[in-house]
Amino acid sequence: MIFEITGKVQHLIVLGAGASVDYRLPTWKELSPLISERVKSDTKGEYKFHKEILNWLDSIGEGKKYETLDECIVYEAVASDFHDNGPDIENQIFLITKDIFDSAYNENNTGWIRSLNEKILYNAEQLESSIAFINYNYDGVLDKNFLDFDYLPAKNKLYLNKARLEKLHYATADVLYPHGYFSEESTVRISHLNKHAQTMKDGNGNHLPVVSCHESFKHAVVPRFGNTNGHKLYILGLGGGLEVNLNNILFKEKISEIHITVWEGKNKNEIINFLSNKFKVSLELIHTYSSCNELIDACF
């Protein structure tokens, strides 16, 4: 499948679950116990397949059958025990996940997207036309925050930055959701994202247009107008799914340098060597950061 970038994009920002942590959303590892808690406290029958979901969740964890929830979903949904209702159980898990995201989300005036917005606001020559996203998250964090300047004081909006903000009001960036995404909430006032959710499942009714990373198709990232200088790749919060996700993305243009967040305790050298081998980028052109904000502040 082709993800066609409409502008002359230099900066490709890849987002994993860790990129949403600034906005109080859970990582994959944190999600399983939250789903279990929701199911166990569901005395009103809001969700279906309680027993099945809890059995699936019991198989996840260190030393267990599956390491992560998304790995569990893709295999259990086609297991012989769930031949007829596997997809329905899977969709219930995704529906619960959406509810968790909706209730956990919290505005953050110091989040990395706000920092990026500031960089774009005060850089009149580039950025708003040279950024695109590859977003592995199902949530609406990017929709709600990217190029949103409503937090600015009235004086800044009406006098100091009026011309610039009027221009940015119409700016958009391309974003690929390789695994699909949950429907936008009506509270999203205006989207600055040209969304591509090309990995879809067939189905009816409440079937959600999302899939596990283990089911995602391969996507080719192709600039419409070419880009002779290559892309700079920024990888934010893409933890345990780094290899399985990036191995499904093919870039037509070369990757000129890589910037990535690596949380404490992760094998930094192993990650750097994987990126170097995959993208044919020398080790000195791969830079690591301890947080999303640190990466944004250093790179833009």
C-alpha positions in Angstrom: 0.0 0.0 0.0 1.3 3.5 -0.8 1.4 6.4 1.5 1.9 9.4 -0.8 3.3 12.5 0.9 1.9 15.6 -0.8 4.6 18.1 0.2 8.3 18.1 -0.1 8.7 16.5 3.3 12.0 16.5 5.0 10.9 15.6 8.5 9.1 12.2 9.0 7.9 11.8 12.6 7.1 8.2 13.7 4.9 7.8 16.7 4.6 4.9 19.1 2.5 4.4 22.3 5.2 6.3 24.3 4.4 9.5 22.3 1.0 9.6 24.0 2.2 9.2 27.5 2.6 13.0 27.9 -1.2 13.1 27.5 -1.8 10.4 30.2 -2.5 7.6 27.8 -1.2 4.1 28.7 1.5 2.2 27.0 0.8 -1.3 25.6 2.2 -2.9 28.8 -0.1 -0.8 31.0 -3.1 -1.4 28.8 -3.8 -5.0 29.7 -4.4 -4.5 33.4 -6.6 -1.5 32.7 -8.8 -3.5 30.3 -9.0 -6.3 32.9 -10.1 -3.8 35.5 -12.8 -2.4 33.2 -14.2 -5.8 32.4 -14.2 -6.9 36.1 -16.0 -3.7 37.1 -18.6 -3.9 34.3 -21.6 -4.9 36.4 -24.1 -3.2 34.0 -23.1 -5.4 31.0 -21.7 -2.6 29.0 -19.2 -5.0 27.4 -19.6 -8.6 26.1 -17.3 -11.6 26.3 -16.1 -10.9 29.9 -14.8 -14.5 30.5 -13.1 -14.7 27.1 -11.4 -11.4 27.4 -10.1 -12.1 30.9 -8.7 -15.5 29.6 -6.9 -13.8 26.8 -5.4 -11.2 29.2 -4.3 -14.0 31.6 -2.0 -15.3 28.8 -0.1 -12.0 28.5 3.1 -11.1 30.4 6.6 -12.0 31.1 7.1 -15.8 30.8 3.6 -16.3 29.5 2.2 -17.3 26.1 2.3 -13.7 24.7 4.4 -10.7 25.5 1.9 -8.0 24.6 -1.8 -7.5 24.1 -1.5 -6.9 20.3 0.4 -10.2 19.9 -2.3 -12.0 21.9 -5.1 -10.5 19.8 -3.8 -11.6 16.5 -3.4 -15.2 17.4 -6.3 -15.8 19.8 -8.8 -14.2 17.4 -8.1 -17.1 14.9 -7.6 -19.9 17.4 -9.9 -22.9 17.1 -11.6 -22.2 20.4 -12.8 -18.9 19.0 -13.5 -19.9 15.4 -16.8 -18.2 15.2 -16.5 -15.3 17.6 -12.8 -14.4 17.6 -13.3 -11.1 15.7 -16.1 -10.1 18.0 -14.0 -10.6 21.1 -11.2 -8.7 19.4 -13.5 -5.8 18.6 -14.7 -5.7 22.2 -11.1 -5.3 23.4 -10.6 -2.4 20.9 -13.9 -0.8 22.1 -12.7 -1.0 25.7 -9.4 0.4 24.7 -11.1 3.4 23.0 -13.1 4.0 26.2 -9.9 3.9 28.3 -8.2 6.3 25.9 -11.2 8.7 26.1 -11.3 8.7 29.9 -7.5 8.8 30.4 -6.7 11.6 28.0 -5.7 14.8 29.6 -4.6 18.2 28.1 -1.0 18.9 28.7 0.5 22.4 28.2 4.0 21.0 28.3 3.6 18.0 26.0 5.9 17.4 23.1 3.2 18.4 20.5 2.9 21.8 22.1 6.6 22.1 21.9 6.5 21.2 18.2 3.7 23.7 17.6 5.8 26.5 19.2 8.7 25.6 16.8 6.4 25.8 13.8 4.8 29.0 15.0 8.1 30.9 15.2 9.7 29.4 12.1 8.1 31.2 9.1 10.2 29.6 6.4 9.6 25.9 6.9 8.2 23.1 9.1 4.5 23.5 8.4 5.0 22.2 4.8 7.8 19.8 5.5 6.5 17.5 8.2 4.6 14.2 7.9 3.7 11.6 10.5 3.6 7.8 10.7 1.4 7.1 13.7 1.1 3.6 15.2 -1.4 4.8 17.8 -5.1 4.4 17.7 -5.8 7.5 19.8 -6.7 11.1 18.8 -3.8 12.8 20.6 -2.3 14.1 17.4 -5.7 15.2 16.0 -6.5 17.2 19.2 -3.2 18.9 19.6 -1.3 19.4 16.3 -1.3 23.1 15.2 -3.8 24.0 17.9 -2.9 27.4 19.3 -6.1 28.1 21.3 -4.0 28.2 24.5 -2.3 31.4 23.4 -3.3 34.6 25.2 -5.6 36.9 23.2 -2.9 39.5 22.8 -0.6 36.9 21.1 -3.4 35.7 18.8 -4.8 39.1 17.9 -1.6 41.3 17.6 1.7 39.5 17.9 1.1 36.4 15.7 -2.1 37.2 13.8 -0.7 36.9 10.3 1.3 33.7 11.1 -1.7 32.0 12.8 -4.0 32.8 9.9 -1.5 31.0 7.6 -1.2 28.1 9.9 -4.9 27.8 10.3 -5.0 26.3 6.8 -1.8 24.2 7.1 -2.0 20.4 7.1 0.4 17.5 7.4 0.1 14.0 6.0 -0.3 11.2 8.5 -0.3 7.4 7.9 -2.1 5.2 10.4 -0.7 1.8 9.4 -2.9 0.0 11.9 -6.0 2.2 11.5 -7.4 4.5 14.1 -10.4 5.1 16.3 -13.1 7.4 15.0 -12.5 11.1 15.8 -14.5 12.6 18.6 -16.9 15.5 17.8 -14.8 17.7 20.0 -12.0 17.8 17.5 -12.7 21.3 16.1 -10.5 21.3 13.0 -8.1 18.6 11.8 -4.7 19.7 10.5 -4.0 16.1 9.3 -4.5 14.5 5.9 -5.2 11.0 7.3 -4.4 7.8 5.5 -5.9 4.7 7.3 -5.3 2.1 4.6 -5.1 -1.0 6.8 -8.7 -1.8 7.3 -10.6 -4.9 8.2 -13.8 -6.1 6.5 -16.9 -6.3 8.7 -20.2 -4.9 9.7 -21.8 -3.0 12.6 -19.3 -2.2 15.3 -16.3 -3.6 13.5 -13.5 -1.1 14.1 -11.1 -0.1 11.3 -8.0 -1.1 13.4 -5.7 -4.1 13.5 -2.8 -5.4 15.6 0.7 -4.5 14.5 1.2 -8.2 13.8 -1.5 -8.0 11.1 -0.4 -4.8 9.4 0.3 -4.7 5.7 3.5 -3.3 4.2 3.3 0.4 3.3 5.5 2.3 0.9 6.2 6.0 1.8 6.4 7.9 -1.5 6.8 11.7 -1.9 4.6 12.9 -4.7 7.1 15.6 -5.8 10.4 13.8 -4.9 12.9 14.7 -2.3 16.5 14.6 -3.4 17.9 15.3 0.1 16.2 12.3 1.7 14.1 12.2 4.9 15.2 12.8 8.5 13.5 10.2 10.6 12.3 11.0 14.2 11.0 8.0 16.2 9.1 8.9 19.3 8.0 6.4 21.9 8.1 3.3 19.6 9.2 0.7 22.2 8.8 -3.1 21.9 7.1 -2.8 18.5 10.1 -1.1 16.9 11.3 -3.9 14.6 7.9 -5.4 13.7 6.5 -2.0 12.8 9.4 -0.5 11.0 10.0 -3.7 9.0 6.6 -3.1 7.4 7.5 0.4 6.2 9.4 0.9 2.9 10.8 4.3 2.1 11.4 5.3 -1.5 13.7 8.1 -0.5 16.8 7.5 1.5 16.9 8.2 5.3 19.6 10.8 5.9 19.7 10.7 9.7 17.7 9.2 12.6 16.7 10.6 16.0 15.0 8.3 18.4 13.8 8.2 22.0 15.2 5.3 24.0 13.8 4.8 27.5 16.1 4.0 30.4 16.8 0.3 30.7 16.5 -0.4 27.0 19.3 -1.8 25.0 20.5 1.3 23.2 23.3 -0.3 21.2 21.0 -3.0 19.9 18.4 -0.5 18.8 21.0 1.7 17.1 22.5 -1.2 15.2 19.1 -2.4 14.0 18.3 1.1 12.7 21.7 1.4 11.1 21.4 -1.9 9.3 17.8 -1.3 8.2 18.2 2.2 6.9 21.8 2.1 5.8 22.6 5.1 8.1 26.0 5.4 9.7 26.1 5.1 13.5 27.2 8.7 14.0 24.0 9.9 12.3 21.7 8.1 14.8 21.0 10.1 17.9 19.1 9.0 21.0 17.1 11.0 23.5 15.5 10.2 26.9 12.1 11.9 26.2 9.9 13.1 23.4 10.3 16.7 24.5 14.1 16.4 24.6 14.1 15.1 21.0 11.8 17.9 19.7 13.8 20.6 21.5 17.1 19.3 20.0 15.9 18.7 16.5 13.6 21.6 15.5 
